[in-house]
Amino acid sequence: GLKSVPVGDGLASLKAASSDGQLTREQFVEAYSGLLTAHNIEAPEESVKNAVFDLFDRDDNHVVDMMELICGISLLCAGSEDDKIHAVFGLFDENGDGFVTLDEMFKFLNSVFKVVLTPNVMSVMSAMGVAVESAEDLASVTALECFKTADLNKDGKLSVTEFKSWFYAPRNDPSFLFTPVRALLQ
């Protein structure tokens, strides 16, 4: 199914079907079926659709969040490493102007961190020396750190080239959140 779908189409379609940065099983299955149909691929039976949802829902919390979506789509959809990084960039670039602003970065990271920042994750991060009060706090720190290191021309927005430099540099990710995604794209 998805191996014939371009990674950008897969991410855009499934993100559009989400609410608050998450997809329920029903939302996912409906969007997945629509995505396949849009690419002239016959949608599989319900049990297969549900198995694909389970594959994406890596933490078994019955929703697919944006990081799980990025991981699953990057793994299963067609595209080169460059196609995949452009697709991830497109998730951040909310207005589609070809740049990611600090506000777009904050909004995206905040939606991700709201889902993944459980008390357990916060305690692990604290043990690693990263004190986090809230998802908003971590999103703000991460976005500001990203712009400090990646906005090479200091124009207040990231080009796809600047974004790639940041995305692939683990030292710039205080949450260690994107490490599994980086591994998939390389």
trRosetta pair geometry for C-beta under 8 A, 3 or more apart (Angstrom, degrees):
i j d omega theta_ij theta_ji phi_ij phi_ji
1 4 7.1 -105 166 28 23 96
1 5 7.4 -3 146 -12 66 114
1 36 5.5 -44 -159 -108 105 123
1 41 5.6 125 -140 150 65 142
1 43 7.9 55 -125 -124 126 44
1 44 6.5 -80 -64 -22 134 111
1 52 7.5 -48 64 -90 148 148
2 5 5.0 -59 -152 31 55 117
2 10 6.3 62 -152 -109 106 138
2 35 7.9 19 -105 118 84 128
2 36 7.7 -77 -72 -85 59 92
2 52 7.7 137 -23 -144 125 133
2 73 7.5 -129 -173 -130 137 58
2 76 4.1 37 95 139 137 110
2 77 5.1 -77 165 -82 100 65
2 78 8.0 -170 146 -16 62 71
3 76 6.5 -93 -66 177 65 65
3 77 7.1 -175 -106 -133 28 24
3 78 5.9 81 176 -59 48 85
4 39 6.2 157 112 144 100 133
4 41 5.9 150 69 -76 131 134
4 78 6.3 19 -138 -27 14 130
5 9 5.6 -120 179 81 92 116
5 10 4.9 103 124 -63 123 103
5 35 6.2 33 -129 157 154 108
5 36 7.3 -85 -61 -96 130 54
5 39 5.2 -136 -98 -29 86 169
5 41 7.3 -83 -56 1 97 147
5 77 5.1 -68 86 -132 87 98
5 78 6.3 162 70 16 34 94
6 9 4.6 84 68 8 90 106
6 10 7.0 -162 92 -9 45 88
6 77 6.6 37 143 169 16 116
6 78 5.6 -55 -96 74 42 98
6 79 5.8 86 -157 -67 65 108
6 83 6.9 -110 -166 -177 91 135
7 10 5.6 -57 -148 36 33 114
7 11 6.3 27 159 -15 68 106
7 73 5.9 113 -151 151 78 99
7 74 6.5 48 -142 -104 128 48
7 77 4.1 141 -92 102 62 127
7 78 6.5 -134 -34 76 76 43
7 79 3.7 -71 -3 10 117 150
7 83 5.2 121 39 131 122 106
7 84 5.1 -56 144 -95 169 66
7 87 4.6 -110 124 -33 100 160
8 11 6.1 -56 -146 38 29 106
8 12 6.1 23 160 -15 65 112
8 79 7.2 126 -15 -93 76 151
8 83 6.6 -104 -29 -179 98 88
8 86 6.6 -31 -81 105 117 98
8 87 4.2 -143 -89 -98 62 97
8 90 6.2 70 -140 17 96 159
9 12 6.0 -60 -142 41 26 108
9 13 6.0 24 162 -18 65 113
9 35 7.0 138 138 -153 97 100
9 38 7.7 -157 177 104 127 128
9 39 7.2 113 124 -67 153 121
9 77 7.8 -177 60 -155 81 140
10 13 6.2 -60 -144 37 22 107
10 14 6.3 6 167 -4 61 113
10 35 6.3 72 -116 -168 61 145
10 73 4.4 164 119 -143 124 113
10 76 7.7 179 -157 85 163 94
10 77 4.2 -127 -1 -83 155 149
10 87 7.7 14 59 -158 85 147
11 14 6.4 -68 -144 44 24 99
11 15 5.8 22 162 -19 65 114
11 69 6.8 110 -130 145 73 106
11 70 6.9 37 -117 -103 117 62
11 73 5.1 141 -70 128 77 168
11 77 7.9 -111 -31 17 79 162
11 87 4.6 129 15 173 146 111
11 88 7.4 -132 -127 -76 165 44
11 90 6.8 120 98 78 131 116
11 91 6.0 -88 164 -62 127 108
12 15 6.0 -58 -141 38 24 109
12 16 6.2 27 159 -24 62 109
12 87 7.7 -111 -32 -150 84 90
12 90 6.6 -45 -74 131 98 135
13 16 5.9 -58 -152 32 26 112
13 17 6.8 18 154 -15 61 108
13 31 5.9 154 144 -180 91 101
13 34 6.9 -166 -175 97 124 102
13 35 4.5 130 116 -94 158 106
13 38 7.3 -167 -105 36 146 151
14 17 5.8 -57 -151 36 36 110
14 18 6.9 48 149 -38 64 99
14 23 6.5 -52 -178 -57 92 153
14 28 7.1 26 -145 -129 106 70
14 31 5.2 120 -112 132 60 138
14 32 7.2 33 -95 -71 106 67
14 35 6.9 -16 -53 -56 82 145
14 64 7.8 -48 173 105 125 138
14 69 5.6 -176 115 -149 131 121
14 73 6.9 -155 30 -69 142 128
15 18 5.6 -48 -157 13 38 118
15 66 7.2 46 -113 -119 97 92
15 69 6.7 127 -73 144 76 157
15 91 6.0 -171 -89 -121 158 95
16 31 7.6 161 72 -132 81 127
17 23 6.2 44 103 -113 100 113
17 27 5.2 157 149 175 104 96
17 28 7.4 143 108 -89 134 34
17 30 6.9 178 -154 86 140 96
17 31 3.5 -107 -12 -80 169 137
17 34 7.9 149 -73 46 137 135
18 21 6.0 22 146 -141 136 11
18 22 5.8 150 -161 67 106 21
18 23 4.8 -80 -100 -63 84 79
18 27 6.7 107 -102 143 43 144
18 66 7.5 78 -169 -75 177 80
18 69 7.6 -68 -61 -61 140 156
19 22 6.7 -36 70 62 57 73
19 27 7.2 -138 4 -102 93 161
20 111 6.9 -175 177 -144 52 100
20 114 7.7 -87 171 96 99 145
21 65 6.1 22 139 -154 92 78
21 66 5.0 -53 -167 -32 95 111
21 111 3.4 161 -64 170 148 113
21 112 6.5 -135 -175 -66 143 45
21 114 6.9 115 57 56 143 116
21 115 6.3 -134 111 -30 118 127
22 63 4.4 6 -176 168 120 130
22 64 6.7 145 -161 73 64 45
22 65 5.3 -32 -101 -99 82 62
22 66 7.8 -82 -74 -30 48 69
22 115 6.3 149 -74 -97 110 135
23 27 4.4 -140 -157 95 78 115
23 28 4.2 103 140 -66 126 87
23 31 6.8 -85 -137 26 137 140
23 63 6.4 152 70 -167 42 75
23 64 4.4 -13 56 56 102 100
23 69 7.1 101 4 -78 122 119
24 27 4.7 94 47 10 76 102
24 28 6.8 -142 89 -6 37 90
24 62 7.4 2 -144 147 70 84
24 63 5.8 -43 -95 -109 48 85
25 28 5.8 -59 -147 38 27 112
25 29 6.1 23 159 -18 65 109
25 50 7.1 21 -164 -125 117 80
25 53 5.2 67 -132 -180 78 159
25 62 6.6 -54 -35 -170 105 77
25 63 7.9 -100 -34 -95 62 45
26 29 6.1 -55 -142 37 26 107
26 30 6.3 23 159 -15 62 110
27 30 6.0 -62 -149 40 26 109
27 31 6.1 18 159 -12 65 113
28 31 6.0 -63 -144 43 26 105
28 32 5.8 28 158 -23 66 112
28 52 8.0 -165 148 103 115 94
28 53 4.9 115 104 -110 142 104
28 56 7.0 -167 -153 62 145 148
28 64 5.5 90 -88 13 135 132
29 32 5.7 -52 -140 37 26 114
29 33 6.3 28 158 -19 61 106
29 46 7.6 23 -157 -140 139 72
29 49 4.6 74 -136 155 96 126
29 50 6.9 -4 -91 -73 125 59
29 53 6.2 -40 -62 -54 84 129
30 33 6.0 -56 -150 35 27 110
30 34 6.4 24 153 -16 62 110
31 34 5.6 -56 -146 40 32 112
31 35 6.1 38 153 -25 66 105
32 35 5.7 -52 -147 32 28 114
32 36 6.6 26 155 -16 62 104
32 43 7.7 114 118 -134 80 106
32 49 6.0 151 89 -145 136 95
32 52 6.2 141 -155 100 158 140
32 53 7.5 -119 -20 -65 152 83
33 36 6.0 -57 -151 36 30 108
33 37 6.2 28 153 -18 65 110
33 43 4.3 29 -138 -123 83 148
33 49 6.6 -9 -60 -113 95 136
34 37 5.6 -56 -144 39 31 113
34 38 6.1 35 156 -24 65 106
35 38 5.8 -54 -148 33 27 113
35 39 6.8 6 157 -1 61 109
36 39 6.1 -74 -155 48 31 98
36 41 4.2 -91 -170 81 85 104
36 42 7.1 -33 148 90 121 15
36 43 4.9 135 79 -85 137 73
36 44 8.0 -126 -137 -4 176 72
37 40 7.6 35 -174 -79 34 23
37 41 7.2 -97 -66 59 24 62
37 43 6.1 -23 -53 -40 90 108
43 49 7.1 17 178 -74 100 118
44 48 3.5 -51 126 77 139 143
44 49 6.1 178 76 -46 93 74
45 48 5.4 94 59 10 67 101
45 49 7.3 -129 107 -5 34 92
46 49 5.5 -57 -147 37 36 113
46 50 6.1 33 157 -18 70 107
47 50 5.8 -55 -148 39 30 111
47 51 6.4 34 150 -22 63 106
48 51 5.5 -51 -147 35 34 114
48 52 6.5 37 152 -21 65 100
49 52 5.8 -52 -153 32 31 111
49 53 6.7 35 147 -19 63 102
50 53 5.4 -47 -151 33 37 115
50 54 6.4 39 150 -19 65 103
51 54 5.5 -51 -148 37 34 114
51 55 6.5 42 149 -25 64 102
52 55 5.4 -48 -151 30 35 117
52 56 6.7 31 152 -15 64 103
53 56 5.9 -61 -154 39 32 108
53 57 6.0 21 154 -12 70 113
53 64 6.8 -119 -154 -43 74 122
54 57 5.7 -57 -134 44 31 106
55 72 6.5 116 116 -126 91 114
55 76 8.0 84 122 -58 138 139
56 64 4.6 2 128 -116 121 129
56 68 5.3 97 167 152 77 106
56 69 6.7 31 -166 -92 123 47
56 71 7.7 145 -144 78 66 92
56 72 3.9 -13 -112 -72 87 160
57 60 6.0 93 134 -89 103 32
57 61 6.9 -147 -170 43 104 58
57 62 6.7 40 -154 -89 150 14
57 63 6.9 133 -118 73 110 21
57 64 5.4 -95 -77 -78 75 76
57 68 6.3 40 -104 -179 32 156
58 68 5.3 -164 10 -119 99 106
58 71 6.9 -6 -30 83 141 150
59 68 7.4 -110 7 -75 91 129
63 115 7.6 -120 97 -141 124 124
64 68 4.8 -131 -158 95 73 126
64 69 5.5 99 149 -65 109 83
64 72 7.3 -41 -152 7 128 148
65 68 5.1 93 51 14 67 103
65 69 6.9 -122 104 -8 34 93
65 112 6.7 111 156 -135 116 61
65 115 4.0 156 -118 134 145 163
65 116 6.6 -174 99 -50 164 88
66 69 5.3 -53 -145 35 33 117
66 70 6.3 35 156 -20 66 102
66 91 6.9 136 -164 -180 117 141
66 108 7.3 -160 155 -169 167 83
66 111 6.2 72 -12 112 141 108
66 112 5.0 -87 62 -90 121 89
66 115 7.4 150 19 27 82 146
67 70 5.7 -48 -146 34 33 111
67 71 6.3 33 154 -18 64 106
67 112 5.5 90 -39 -149 99 113
67 115 7.6 -166 16 83 104 126
67 116 6.2 21 17 -54 144 139
67 177 6.6 -103 -105 173 144 102
67 178 7.9 -133 -128 -97 109 56
67 180 7.9 79 172 65 110 114
67 181 6.8 -109 -155 -54 83 121
68 71 5.7 -54 -146 39 32 112
68 72 6.0 28 158 -16 67 110
69 72 6.0 -58 -141 40 26 107
69 73 6.0 18 164 -11 64 113
70 73 6.2 -60 -140 43 23 105
70 74 5.9 23 162 -20 62 115
70 88 5.9 58 -140 -107 122 99
70 91 7.1 -79 -84 -9 109 165
70 181 5.4 -1 121 -120 123 127
71 74 6.0 -63 -146 38 22 110
71 75 6.3 17 159 -16 61 113
71 180 6.1 -2 -106 122 126 112
71 181 5.8 -106 -80 -94 77 76
71 184 5.9 160 -141 -29 67 161
72 75 5.9 -64 -150 38 26 109
72 76 5.9 -9 168 7 66 119
73 76 6.4 -73 -132 51 24 91
73 77 5.0 1 -176 -3 70 124
73 87 7.3 -130 124 138 129 146
74 77 7.1 -36 -93 40 14 95
74 84 5.0 74 -130 -150 94 127
74 87 7.8 179 -86 76 81 132
74 88 7.7 12 -75 -57 120 109
74 181 6.7 111 12 -152 162 78
74 184 4.6 90 112 129 128 130
74 185 5.8 -64 -165 -74 137 79
75 184 5.5 -75 -68 -151 82 125
78 83 7.9 -22 123 108 62 159
79 83 3.2 -127 -171 96 110 138
79 84 5.3 142 109 -53 123 75
79 87 7.0 50 140 -22 173 133
80 83 4.7 107 46 2 68 100
80 84 7.1 -131 97 -4 40 87
81 84 5.7 -58 -153 36 32 112
81 85 6.5 27 154 -16 67 105
81 185 5.4 100 -144 170 83 79
81 186 6.6 49 -123 -108 132 30
82 85 6.0 -52 -143 37 32 106
82 86 6.3 33 155 -17 64 107
83 86 5.8 -61 -153 39 28 112
83 87 6.4 31 150 -23 65 107
84 87 5.5 -51 -149 32 33 113
84 88 6.6 32 153 -16 65 102
84 184 7.8 -141 176 117 154 94
84 185 4.9 -165 106 -126 137 100
85 88 5.7 -49 -147 37 36 111
85 89 6.3 43 149 -23 65 104
85 160 7.5 112 127 -175 101 100
85 163 7.6 153 170 110 101 105
85 164 5.5 46 170 -103 146 96
85 167 6.6 157 -141 81 106 158
85 185 6.1 94 -62 -170 83 145
86 89 5.4 -50 -146 36 33 117
86 90 6.4 42 150 -26 63 102
86 160 6.3 7 -108 -146 75 139
87 90 5.5 -49 -153 29 32 117
87 91 7.2 39 148 -24 61 94
88 91 5.7 -45 -160 22 39 114
88 92 7.2 32 147 -11 64 101
88 167 7.1 107 106 -130 141 152
88 181 7.3 110 -109 169 146 135
88 185 7.7 -52 -18 -82 141 146
89 92 5.9 -60 -160 39 38 108
89 93 5.9 25 150 -13 73 114
89 100 6.8 -120 -161 -42 78 121
89 160 5.1 20 -144 -120 168 88
89 163 5.1 105 -110 108 107 160
89 164 7.9 -37 -67 -55 124 74
90 93 5.5 -58 -132 46 33 106
90 96 7.6 23 -147 -107 83 73
91 108 6.4 110 132 -135 89 135
92 100 4.5 0 129 -116 119 130
92 104 5.6 95 166 139 73 108
92 105 6.1 17 -161 -94 117 59
92 108 4.9 -81 -115 -11 67 166
92 163 7.2 176 58 -134 151 138
93 96 6.0 100 132 -89 104 29
93 97 6.8 -143 -172 43 109 60
93 98 6.8 52 -153 -74 151 7
93 99 6.6 131 -121 74 110 24
93 100 5.2 -95 -77 -78 74 76
93 104 6.4 36 -113 167 30 156
94 104 4.8 -157 6 -128 104 107
94 107 6.7 2 -46 77 146 142
94 108 7.5 -158 -53 -55 103 102
95 104 7.3 -107 4 -85 87 131
98 159 7.4 -2 147 -134 87 70
98 160 7.4 -66 -172 -30 73 100
99 157 3.9 32 165 157 130 129
99 158 6.2 148 -165 67 74 43
99 159 6.2 -41 -108 -88 82 48
100 104 5.0 -130 -158 87 70 127
100 105 5.5 84 156 -60 113 90
100 157 6.4 156 71 -167 38 77
100 158 4.4 -16 56 54 96 104
100 163 6.0 89 16 -86 133 124
101 104 4.7 99 50 6 76 100
101 105 7.0 -137 95 -4 41 87
101 156 6.9 7 -138 144 81 84
101 157 5.1 -40 -91 -107 61 92
102 105 5.6 -55 -149 37 31 114
102 106 6.2 33 153 -21 65 107
102 143 5.8 104 -162 159 73 116
102 144 7.4 43 -148 -86 117 56
102 147 5.5 -11 -96 -61 100 151
102 156 6.8 -66 -16 -171 107 76
102 157 7.8 -105 -21 -92 67 53
103 106 5.7 -52 -145 36 30 113
103 107 6.3 32 156 -20 64 105
104 107 5.8 -52 -145 35 30 111
104 108 6.4 25 159 -14 64 108
105 108 6.2 -61 -149 39 26 106
105 109 6.1 18 159 -11 65 114
105 142 8.0 -145 154 109 107 87
105 143 4.2 139 115 -130 113 104
105 146 6.1 -150 -173 74 150 145
105 147 7.2 -178 41 -50 163 101
105 158 7.5 76 -63 8 126 129
106 109 6.1 -63 -143 44 25 105
106 110 5.9 28 159 -23 65 112
106 139 5.3 93 -156 147 64 108
106 140 6.3 30 -128 -92 111 55
106 143 4.4 -38 -74 -44 72 169
107 110 5.8 -57 -145 35 24 112
107 111 6.6 23 158 -18 61 105
108 111 6.0 -57 -153 33 30 108
108 112 6.5 24 152 -14 65 107
109 112 5.6 -57 -149 40 34 110
109 113 5.9 28 157 -16 71 111
109 138 7.5 -136 152 114 112 81
109 139 3.9 152 106 -134 104 88
109 142 5.4 -166 -164 81 156 130
109 143 5.7 -154 24 -55 147 98
110 113 5.9 -56 -136 42 28 106
110 114 6.3 40 159 -31 63 102
110 135 5.7 97 -154 138 64 102
110 136 5.8 26 -126 -102 113 57
110 139 3.8 -7 -71 -78 70 172
111 114 5.9 -45 -149 23 27 116
111 115 7.3 18 154 -10 56 105
112 115 6.2 -71 -167 37 33 105
112 116 6.2 -7 159 9 73 116
112 139 7.9 138 53 -96 86 106
112 177 6.9 99 138 173 131 151
113 116 6.1 -70 -129 53 34 90
113 117 4.7 29 178 -26 76 123
113 135 3.8 155 113 -150 103 88
113 136 7.9 -172 87 -42 132 26
113 138 5.0 177 -144 81 154 122
113 139 5.2 -141 19 -56 142 94
113 142 8.0 170 -58 12 137 143
113 175 7.1 -112 -103 -113 107 161
113 177 7.6 -84 -86 -83 80 156
114 117 6.8 -35 -104 31 11 106
114 135 4.4 68 -75 -162 56 174
116 121 6.3 90 150 -66 74 175
116 177 6.6 112 96 -128 157 114
117 121 5.6 -128 -140 84 39 130
117 122 6.1 61 -177 -60 84 93
117 132 6.9 -121 -149 136 126 144
117 134 7.7 97 122 -180 153 35
117 135 4.9 -176 33 -85 146 84
117 138 6.4 171 -93 24 144 152
118 121 4.8 98 49 7 74 101
118 122 7.0 -135 95 -5 39 88
119 122 5.5 -54 -146 37 33 114
119 123 6.4 33 155 -20 66 103
120 123 5.9 -55 -150 34 30 108
120 124 6.6 31 152 -18 64 104
121 124 5.7 -53 -149 35 34 112
121 125 6.3 32 153 -17 66 106
122 125 5.7 -55 -147 39 31 111
122 126 6.2 36 152 -24 64 106
122 132 5.5 -125 -133 72 89 112
123 126 5.4 -49 -145 35 33 116
123 127 6.4 38 153 -21 63 103
124 127 5.7 -54 -153 34 31 113
124 128 6.6 23 149 -13 63 107
125 128 5.6 -61 -151 41 35 109
125 130 4.3 -68 175 76 93 108
125 131 7.8 163 124 -81 98 14
125 132 5.5 17 103 1 144 123
125 175 6.9 -31 -110 -133 135 61
125 176 7.9 -167 -103 22 92 109
126 129 7.7 76 -178 -51 30 10
126 130 6.8 -96 -79 71 30 57
126 131 6.0 55 -116 -102 79 56
126 132 7.2 -113 -64 24 80 80
128 176 7.9 -16 114 -15 172 136
130 174 5.5 150 -131 172 132 98
130 175 7.3 172 152 -93 158 44
132 137 5.9 155 -160 92 67 119
132 138 4.8 11 -138 -67 120 109
132 175 7.9 62 -81 -101 146 92
133 137 4.3 90 53 -17 93 164
134 137 4.5 106 51 2 74 102
134 138 7.1 -145 93 0 42 85
135 138 5.9 -59 -149 41 31 106
135 139 6.0 32 153 -20 67 109
136 139 5.7 -55 -143 38 29 112
136 140 6.2 30 156 -21 64 108
137 140 5.9 -58 -150 35 25 111
137 141 6.4 20 156 -13 63 108
138 141 5.8 -54 -143 40 31 108
138 142 5.9 28 159 -18 66 111
138 174 7.4 -148 -152 90 85 112
138 175 5.8 74 -178 -76 124 121
139 142 5.9 -57 -141 41 26 109
139 143 6.0 24 160 -18 64 111
140 143 6.0 -57 -141 38 24 107
140 144 6.2 20 161 -14 62 111
141 144 6.0 -60 -145 41 25 108
141 145 6.1 24 157 -18 64 111
141 174 6.2 -45 123 45 117 151
142 145 5.8 -57 -144 39 27 110
142 146 6.2 33 154 -25 63 107
142 173 7.1 26 -140 -140 108 54
142 174 5.9 -135 -90 38 82 100
142 175 6.1 -25 -83 -10 134 112
143 146 5.6 -52 -148 33 29 116
143 147 6.5 23 157 -14 64 105
144 147 6.0 -57 -148 39 31 106
144 148 6.2 35 153 -24 65 107
145 148 5.6 -52 -146 33 31 115
145 149 6.4 8 162 -1 65 110
145 172 6.1 168 135 -164 105 75
145 174 6.5 101 26 -19 167 114
146 149 6.5 -76 -152 47 24 93
146 150 5.3 -20 174 15 68 126
146 158 7.6 -43 145 -61 108 145
146 166 5.1 61 -152 -161 89 147
146 172 6.1 93 -101 164 61 118
147 150 6.4 -65 -110 54 23 88
147 151 4.6 13 -164 -14 68 124
147 156 7.7 14 -157 -138 130 40
147 158 7.3 -120 -105 -53 73 105
148 151 7.4 17 -52 29 8 99
149 166 6.4 126 93 -107 102 94
149 169 7.4 -126 136 88 138 149
149 172 5.1 -136 69 -112 153 123
150 158 5.8 10 123 -113 118 121
150 162 4.8 112 163 169 90 92
150 163 6.8 71 171 -90 142 30
150 165 5.6 159 -131 83 90 103
150 166 3.6 -27 -83 -59 142 118
150 172 7.0 80 -45 -161 104 161
151 154 5.7 93 128 -94 104 36
151 155 6.8 -146 -174 39 106 58
151 156 6.8 52 -156 -72 149 14
151 157 7.2 115 -124 59 112 19
151 158 6.0 -98 -89 -80 77 76
151 162 6.2 55 -102 -178 36 149
152 162 5.5 -148 4 -108 98 109
152 165 7.5 49 -42 50 120 160
153 162 7.8 -102 12 -72 87 137
158 162 4.3 -137 -153 91 82 118
158 163 4.7 105 144 -62 127 83
158 166 7.2 -52 -136 6 146 138
159 162 4.9 96 48 9 73 100
159 163 6.9 -131 95 -6 38 90
160 163 5.4 -53 -145 37 33 118
160 164 6.4 41 154 -25 65 101
161 164 5.8 -49 -151 29 29 112
161 165 6.8 32 151 -19 61 103
162 165 5.7 -52 -155 32 35 114
162 166 6.7 29 151 -13 66 105
163 166 5.9 -61 -153 39 32 108
163 167 5.9 31 154 -23 69 112
164 167 5.7 -56 -138 37 29 112
164 168 6.2 8 169 -3 65 112
165 168 6.8 -72 -147 44 19 96
165 169 6.3 12 159 -20 60 120
166 169 6.0 -72 -147 35 27 108
166 172 5.3 -104 -155 106 75 158
167 178 6.5 -114 -157 157 73 156
167 182 6.9 169 152 -92 81 96
168 182 6.1 132 -118 -135 58 116
168 186 8.0 110 -127 -74 109 111
169 172 4.7 55 96 5 105 113
169 173 7.7 157 95 -15 62 91
170 173 5.7 -67 -155 33 47 111
170 176 7.5 28 -163 -119 98 69
170 179 6.3 47 -119 -95 111 92
170 182 7.3 -102 -73 16 90 170
173 176 5.9 117 118 -83 106 27
173 177 6.3 -132 180 35 117 72
173 178 5.4 -119 -125 32 153 103
173 179 7.1 -179 95 -47 150 79
176 179 5.3 -10 -178 -17 75 125
178 181 4.8 -60 -163 45 70 116
178 182 5.7 78 137 -31 88 97
179 182 5.8 -52 -147 30 30 113
179 183 6.7 31 156 -20 62 103
180 183 5.6 -52 -153 32 36 114
180 184 6.7 37 151 -20 66 103
181 184 5.7 -55 -155 33 36 112
181 185 6.4 24 154 -14 68 110
182 185 6.0 -66 -148 40 30 105
182 186 6.3 24 159 -22 67 112
183 186 6.2 -61 -145 32 27 108
